[in-house]
């Protein structure tokens, strides 16, 4: 079972590896604390709560969330292109940095790096798209 999971996540299957890559990117993006080192949302909270009184006041507004996802996807594309994950790693959440190193990221994505001629055009298209969240993003406390 462990071998099967390892093959699926890290093997040469471009589609599953690509899906895993995008999932990881979104996880990093939504866990990102780069724009917000003090733990608050930093979005337009007055406007957000006026529009939706049930909205968490610490949640960044939709524009900022989209910008985080697009920036992280672009950073991932850059990391694959240059084979250097240090820039992307430096923007990841503190929790992520405690669990993984930049070298581990590079190792996990070695098949993506090997297939970058196919992956980079897809990532360029993805950066231009608007993300859809399922489930909706939340603020971890």
N, C-alpha and C positions, 0 to 999 in steps of 0.2 A: 504494500500500500504506500509506504513512504517513497519507494522508487517511482511509482506511478505519479504521485503528487509532484515529486521533484521533476520528472520528465515534463509534466504538463506546465508547471510554472517556469522552468528554466531550460526546457528542451528547445528543439529547433522548430516547433510548431509556431509559425509566425502569427496566426490569428489568435490563438489562446495567449501567447506571449504578449501580443499587442493589447488585448483586453486587460490582461493583468497589469501591463504598464500603465494604461490609462486609469485603471482603478487605483493604482498606487499614487499616480500623479494627483488625482482628485483628493485622495486621503491626505497627501502632503499639503495640498493647496488649502483644504478646508481646516487643516490643523495648523496652518501657518500662523506664526505669531510675529512675523517680521514687521508688519505695519502697525503692530499693536503690542509692544513689549510689556506694557503695564497691566495687561489682562482685561482691558475694557474693549468694547467693540470698535470705537473710533468712527463709526458711521454717522450719518445724520440722524441722531436719535430723536431729536425733537420732531422732525418731519415724519420719521417712521412711526412714532407712537401716535401722532395726530392722525395719520392715515389708518392705522390698525392698532387700536388700543390693546389688543392681546399680544402684540409683537414684543419680544424681549428687547428692552432698551439697550442691551449690550450687543445685540446682533447688528453687524454692519449692514448698510443698505444694499439692495440688490446690485447696484452698479459696482460697488466695491467687491462684493462676492464674485461677480463675473470677472472683474479685473484680476482678482487673485487666481482664479482658475486659468484664465488666459495667460497670465504671466508665468504661472507654474508650468503650463504646457509648453510655452516658448522656452523656458529654462530647461525643460527636459529635452526638447529638440536640440538645443544648443549643447547640452551635455552629451547626447548621443553623437552629434556631429563632431565635437572636439574630443570625445572620449574622456572628458574631465567633468566629474560630478561635484566638484568643490563649490561652485557658485550656487548650484541648486541646493546642496546640502546646507550651506550657510544660511539659506532662507527658510529651511524647514523648522518645524516647531521644536521646542526644547525637548519634549517627550520623544520625538522621532530621533533627535540627535543623541539622546541618552541610550537608545536601543541600537542604533546603527551607525556605521562610519561611512564616509564618502567612498572608501575603497569597497565596502560591502555593497553599496549601491551599484558601483561599476561592475562588480562581479555578478550581481543579480541580473543586470541588463546586458551581459556580454553577448547574448544571442540577438538582442535588439541592435547592439553596436555592429555585430557581424552582418545584420540585415538592414543597415541604415539607408541604403539606396532605396529600399521599398518603404521603410517606415517614415523617413523625413517628409516626403510629399504628403502622406496621410496626416502627419502632425501639423503641417502648414495649413491644411484644410480645417483641421479641428480647431486651431487657434482662432479662425474666423467665425466659428459657430458659437452660439450662445449655449451655455450649459443648462441642463435640466437636472434638478435635484430630486432624488428619490431614495430615502425620505428627505424631507426638507432639512436644510442645515440647522444646527443648533449650536449653542455656546456651551462648551464643557466647563464645569465648575469644579 
